[in-house]
């Protein structure tokens, strides 16, 4: 199925007509770790599972087309995808990263600085003059989350890509929160896109996976060599599960987005909410309540929302970043860029929007009653 068709059609048709012998509609799972050779020196297909797998090929080809890339690489987790990308660079390299960044990336970058002599400078995503000022002679890449996690800030990817190309810097974009259904960074000049596919792409809180998508023959060859050599590839069953999740991505993203906008409208009017952060698309938002002391009773009062880490699944989640996803970022650092102890991050699911809002309302009422007593 050509990517020229609409995204909804392309997603549903992933894997269909790939298996010609039995004409299976659902692409098969090839579990074999090894493949028979007919004779010495004859390479007519697959040989070892780390190097290539038919089920993984279906996934990677589809994702490359979805993002408008030349090649995709399925990894064992989102963090493995980040590790794969940074394996491109030499000791002593300098990087510019989004300031408001996922805590797991911040932790990994701190490790890179300690172990490999990498150096990271953090950009607030607002002043493009500051972005230019952060560049050094040894700057090798700029790593952007957009929207950021958890403050949901967005940036002009085309402007950043132009800056990166001017100075021969790789432009890497984490597209986890928007997905290629909403945003295709490679079309805006980025070189590499990363996904924690555990989130929206898989969509059901039951799969750990990552993806790297590249643009350009030389870069794709380098990543292909590293992907095979490092070996953090996604298993055949998990590839098949991710394909199955992708088939409903368009349906899910529309419902996530509709529900999120419903929740935003509600939160903006609530007297216990001081700020709401929503990028305008997707199902992710964050909000701050009036007092840190209300956070714990509010979370305990929830009945439909699950208080948990992660995001992008069909179930609605609420996360408290300062003790969960961003706990490794020092408080004095967090506070400087606005990640306060009053902030909650919501991954709005695909339940009925009125039920989602009703759960928030009853939790706020429970907190108000505590204040009165």
Phi and psi in degrees as a GROMACS rama.xvg file:
@    title "Ramachandran Plot"
@    xaxis  label "Phi"
@    yaxis  label "Psi"
@TYPE xy
-73.0577  145.345  UNK-2
-71.8519  -5.02055  UNK-3
-70.4825  -21.8108  UNK-4
-71.9759  169.092  UNK-5
-65.614  152.439  UNK-6
-57.1038  -40.1718  UNK-7
-58.8353  -43.6595  UNK-8
-68.5815  -45.4898  UNK-9
-57.8601  -45.0178  UNK-10
-61.5733  -47.0808  UNK-11
-63.2464  -33.2811  UNK-12
-88.5895  2.90585  UNK-13
-56.3454  125.676  UNK-14
88.3372  -19.391  UNK-15
-68.378  136.76  UNK-16
71.6993  13.637  UNK-17
-85.8516  -29.0434  UNK-18
-102.817  106.566  UNK-19
-87.7665  -26.18  UNK-20
-66.8479  -51.3935  UNK-21
-104.213  -0.781637  UNK-22
59.9944  41.0371  UNK-23
-69.155  134.658  UNK-24
-76.2254  -41.4632  UNK-25
-88.5398  120.006  UNK-26
-58.3282  136.49  UNK-27
-69.1069  159.517  UNK-28
-98.6428  118.183  UNK-29
-98.9541  103.728  UNK-30
-84.1236  -17.0267  UNK-31
-56.8976  134.029  UNK-32
-87.0593  -16.8186  UNK-33
-139.074  157.18  UNK-34
-132.928  139.31  UNK-35
-71.0761  137.364  UNK-36
-98.8611  136.661  UNK-37
-76.5172  -32.4689  UNK-38
-163.749  168.287  UNK-39
-62.1977  131.799  UNK-40
81.2498  -3.02131  UNK-41
-91.6249  113.963  UNK-42
-112.245  94.5179  UNK-43
-117.219  21.9722  UNK-44
169.01  -120.704  UNK-45
-103.77  156.397  UNK-46
-129.807  -45.9489  UNK-47
-141.156  143.012  UNK-48
-61.4238  -32.7323  UNK-49
-67.0028  -34.1613  UNK-50
-79.1512  -35.1229  UNK-51
-170.329  147.79  UNK-52
-148.859  135.041  UNK-53
-59.3147  -38.5876  UNK-54
-68.8243  -40.3283  UNK-55
-66.2165  -35.8613  UNK-56
-60.4693  -41.3497  UNK-57
-60.0352  -45.8589  UNK-58
-62.5934  -50.6859  UNK-59
-65.4249  -38.8604  UNK-60
-64.4342  -40.7852  UNK-61
-66.8553  -43.9974  UNK-62
-67.5443  -37.7442  UNK-63
-60.0343  -42.002  UNK-64
-68.1483  -40.593  UNK-65
-58.9708  -39.952  UNK-66
-90.8932  -3.89248  UNK-67
72.3762  30.8821  UNK-68
-102.217  174.898  UNK-69
-89.6488  -31.9695  UNK-70
-154.16  149.972  UNK-71
-127.201  153.403  UNK-72
-134.062  118.277  UNK-73
-89.581  124.522  UNK-74
-116.136  169.508  UNK-75
-74.3627  -12.1259  UNK-76
-166.672  169.132  UNK-77
-63.7635  -38.594  UNK-78
-67.8378  -32.7514  UNK-79
-65.6051  -32.3011  UNK-80
-65.8716  -42.0848  UNK-81
-63.7194  -44.097  UNK-82
-60.0615  -40.909  UNK-83
-60.4194  -45.153  UNK-84
-64.0175  -44.0613  UNK-85
-75.3945  -9.345  UNK-86
-71.0151  -11.0095  UNK-87
-69.6022  -22.0146  UNK-88
-105.753  154.613  UNK-89
-89.4135  160.569  UNK-90
-54.8743  138.735  UNK-91
89.0399  3.18054  UNK-92
-72.2554  150.698  UNK-93
-112.226  142.803  UNK-94
-133.809  148.219  UNK-95
-107.609  130.523  UNK-96
-128.578  154.924  UNK-97
-55.1951  141.149  UNK-98
-72.1417  -49.7337  UNK-99
-82.0066  96.5793  UNK-100
-131.223  153.262  UNK-101
-54.7677  135.147  UNK-102
-60.5067  -32.0305  UNK-103
-65.9369  -35.8625  UNK-104
-68.6697  -41.6474  UNK-105
-58.9412  -43.9666  UNK-106
-62.0512  -43.5113  UNK-107
-65.8471  -39.9047  UNK-108
-65.4633  -36.7855  UNK-109
-62.1184  -40.0092  UNK-110
-65.9576  -41.508  UNK-111
-59.5557  -40.1492  UNK-112
-63.4713  -42.2067  UNK-113
-72.2918  -43.3697  UNK-114
-88.4415  -37.1117  UNK-115
-117.28  2.56319  UNK-116
69.2835  18.7531  UNK-117
-69.1666  156.863  UNK-118
-130.655  134.502  UNK-119
-122.491  133.365  UNK-120
-116.169  142.126  UNK-121
-111.748  132.271  UNK-122
-109.745  137.858  UNK-123
-77.5379  -7.06926  UNK-124
80.389  7.04827  UNK-125
-109.818  -53.9731  UNK-126
-95.1826  116.063  UNK-127
-76.8201  -18.6268  UNK-128
-69.3777  -38.3743  UNK-129
-65.2242  -37.2279  UNK-130
-58.3424  -45.1954  UNK-131
-63.7073  -37.6287  UNK-132
-67.577  -25.6029  UNK-133
-77.5606  -18.3578  UNK-134
-67.1707  140.657  UNK-135
-124.002  171.939  UNK-136
-63.2921  -28.7085  UNK-137
-100.071  15.2842  UNK-138
-69.1783  124.978  UNK-139
-109.808  -24.5406  UNK-140
-159.731  156.639  UNK-141
-119.124  126.787  UNK-142
-109.615  116.163  UNK-143
-120.587  129.988  UNK-144
-100.801  129.225  UNK-145
-151.474  112.673  UNK-146
-68.0632  156.578  UNK-147
-79.3744  164.385  UNK-148
-123.257  112.902  UNK-149
-112.502  8.90444  UNK-150
-87.1347  -3.07392  UNK-151
60.5536  36.3908  UNK-152
-83.6376  144.416  UNK-153
-117.945  159.423  UNK-154
-134.297  168.701  UNK-155
-86.5292  100.559  UNK-156
-66.2518  -35.1145  UNK-157
-64.6535  -39.1342  UNK-158
-66.5444  -40.6094  UNK-159
-67.6662  -39.8729  UNK-160
-62.7497  -40.3258  UNK-161
-62.9589  -41.1626  UNK-162
-62.0841  -45.8171  UNK-163
-62.4162  -43.6106  UNK-164
-67.5122  -34.4925  UNK-165
-59.2494  -36.6855  UNK-166
-108.77  12.4988  UNK-167
57.7959  47.1552  UNK-168
-110.375  139.983  UNK-169
-72.7284  140.228  UNK-170
-109.521  113.274  UNK-171
-111.497  130.666  UNK-172
-124.808  128.521  UNK-173
-86.6457  112.679  UNK-174
-106.054  22.1717  UNK-175
-59.9322  -45.4711  UNK-176
-76.0896  -26.6071  UNK-177
-98.2872  -35.4369  UNK-178
67.9617  161.348  UNK-179
-67.5581  -9.86511  UNK-180
-67.62  -29.7354  UNK-181
-105.702  -39.3305  UNK-182
-142.899  135.133  UNK-183
-123.708  90.0973  UNK-184
-60.6062  -30.7507  UNK-185
-64.1509  -31.2683  UNK-186
-71.9053  -17.0221  UNK-187
-101.506  13.679  UNK-188
105.432  -4.74807  UNK-189
-66.3496  157.983  UNK-190
-98.2745  -33.8246  UNK-191
-139.609  138.817  UNK-192
-118.317  138.951  UNK-193
-118.659  143.888  UNK-194
-132.706  138.15  UNK-195
-84.5563  95.7173  UNK-196
-70.2333  -10.7322  UNK-197
-54.8189  -29.0297  UNK-198
-86.5339  -116.152  UNK-199
-64.2844  -36.731  UNK-200
-63.3425  -44.8446  UNK-201
-76.9296  -50.6539  UNK-202
84.0377  1.84568  UNK-203
-131.412  17.4643  UNK-204
53.827  37.4733  UNK-205
-139.928  16.1137  UNK-206
-148.838  133.775  UNK-207
-104.767  122.279  UNK-208
-163.354  156.598  UNK-209
-136.775  162.615  UNK-210
-142.469  142.793  UNK-211
-125.815  130.212  UNK-212
-123.911  131.873  UNK-213
-121.643  156.906  UNK-214
-122.942  128.291  UNK-215
110.567  136.241  UNK-216
-65.8251  -47.5096  UNK-217
-64.0866  -45.4757  UNK-218
-63.4194  -40.8919  UNK-219
-63.9601  -39.0816  UNK-220
-64.4432  -42.0231  UNK-221
-62.2716  -46.05  UNK-222
-65.9274  -36.8113  UNK-223
-62.4573  -42.7591  UNK-224
-62.2653  -45.1017  UNK-225
-67.5371  -39.7436  UNK-226
-59.4742  -45.3441  UNK-227
-69.9567  -41.1052  UNK-228
-70.8328  -42.4069  UNK-229
-72.9509  -42.2173  UNK-230
87.8963  12.1935  UNK-231
-85.3583  59.3872  UNK-232
-89.0456  159.439  UNK-233
-83.8901  138.052  UNK-234
-67.8917  156.264  UNK-235
-56.9793  -43.8175  UNK-236
-63.1293  -41.953  UNK-237
-68.5847  -33.0203  UNK-238
-61.2447  -45.8434  UNK-239
-62.7801  -41.295  UNK-240
-63.4296  -37.6494  UNK-241
-69.765  -38.7846  UNK-242
-58.4465  -45.3685  UNK-243
-61.9657  -41.2172  UNK-244
-63.4179  -41.0451  UNK-245
-61.6361  -28.8661  UNK-246
-60.1283  -27.0535  UNK-247
-108.159  13.5142  UNK-248
-57.6121  -46.0343  UNK-249
-61.7004  -45.0639  UNK-250
-61.8243  -45.5879  UNK-251
-66.0669  -43.9004  UNK-252
-63.0236  -37.3881  UNK-253
-64.0284  -42.484  UNK-254
-71.4116  -40.7449  UNK-255
-54.5018  -46.9763  UNK-256
-68.2509  -44.4357  UNK-257
-60.0644  -43.5625  UNK-258
-67.0448  -40.2139  UNK-259
-62.0716  -41.6465  UNK-260
-65.5156  -34.4143  UNK-261
-64.0338  -44.1452  UNK-262
-66.1951  -41.1385  UNK-263
-59.6154  -45.3561  UNK-264
-58.9464  -40.063  UNK-265
-68.0177  -48.5308  UNK-266
-64.138  -36.1138  UNK-267
-63.7487  -21.7509  UNK-268
-97.5328  -6.81278  UNK-269
-83.753  133.081  UNK-270
-67.4821  -19.6994  UNK-271
-88.741  -1.12641  UNK-272
-108.7  125.459  UNK-273
-95.2605  -33.6513  UNK-274
-146.104  144.008  UNK-275
-126.471  131.174  UNK-276
-116.104  112.802  UNK-277
-142.643  127.76  UNK-278
-77.8824  -4.33558  UNK-279
99.3699  -14.5732  UNK-280
-137.109  170.725  UNK-281
70.1715  -174.272  UNK-282
-109.847  13.9322  UNK-283
-101.746  137.784  UNK-284
-154.486  160.825  UNK-285
-132.051  155.566  UNK-286
-150.507  154.821  UNK-287
-113.037  136.204  UNK-288
-100.17  166.314  UNK-289
-65.556  -27.7529  UNK-290
-145.49  136.67  UNK-291
-58.9406  -31.3411  UNK-292
-66.2122  -17.067  UNK-293
-86.3366  -12.0021  UNK-294
-60.7995  -52.4249  UNK-295
-62.8826  -49.8691  UNK-296
-63.147  -32.7667  UNK-297
-63.794  -46.5212  UNK-298
-64.1698  -38.5221  UNK-299
-67.0603  -27.4253  UNK-300
-81.701  -13.2449  UNK-301
-66.2851  142.228  UNK-302
-120.013  -35.3046  UNK-303
-93.6809  -48.3168  UNK-304
-62.8016  141.323  UNK-305
-99.4384  127.458  UNK-306
-81.0098  102.541  UNK-307
-160.517  164.058  UNK-308
-81.5308  175.563  UNK-309
81.6301  178.821  UNK-310
-165.755  170.095  UNK-311
84.0407  1.66733  UNK-312
-87.1735  172.626  UNK-313
-68.2995  -24.6622  UNK-314
-85.0971  145.513  UNK-315
-76.4412  130.688  UNK-316
-120.513  146.657  UNK-317
-121.245  134.437  UNK-318
-124.129  141.053  UNK-319
-104.564  94.2834  UNK-320
-55.0921  -37.7132  UNK-321
-67.2483  -19.782  UNK-322
-113.683  -2.10517  UNK-323
-123.712  -95.7375  UNK-324
-65.3882  -25.33  UNK-325
-121.127  23.3535  UNK-326
-67.0686  -21.7794  UNK-327
-83.3654  -7.24  UNK-328
-88.1855  121.18  UNK-329
-55.3287  143.341  UNK-330
-57.5734  -40.1933  UNK-331
-64.4846  -27.7625  UNK-332
-77.0033  -46.5048  UNK-333
-56.891  -46.668  UNK-334
-61.9891  -34.689  UNK-335
-62.5573  -29.2023  UNK-336
-111.613  13.0507  UNK-337
102.009  4.32368  UNK-338
-87.5013  90.4255  UNK-339
-89.1867  169.392  UNK-340
-77.0404  0.529468  UNK-341
-101.282  3.16616  UNK-342
-95.0174  134.81  UNK-343
-120.447  141.862  UNK-344
-109.204  130.157  UNK-345
-111.761  128.663  UNK-346
-103.369  101.552  UNK-347
-80.2834  123.776  UNK-348
-82.9837  -161.153  UNK-349
-109.063  15.3943  UNK-350
-64.2291  177.051  UNK-351
-64.6286  131.99  UNK-352
-57.7844  -36.8245  UNK-353
-66.5711  -35.3598  UNK-354
-68.1422  -36.7866  UNK-355
-63.5026  -47.9297  UNK-356
-64.9473  -39.0396  UNK-357
-61.2062  -36.0852  UNK-358
-67.0475  -42.4587  UNK-359
-62.0456  -41.4388  UNK-360
-62.6612  -45.5399  UNK-361
-68.2521  -31.5584  UNK-362
-68.6911  -41.9171  UNK-363
-64.0496  -39.2948  UNK-364
-63.0727  -39.5784  UNK-365
-62.7834  -38.9613  UNK-366
-67.161  -41.4508  UNK-367
-63.1489  -37.6767  UNK-368
-65.5132  -36.8767  UNK-369
-63.1182  -40.3119  UNK-370
-63.7563  -38.5571  UNK-371
-67.3306  -43.0439  UNK-372
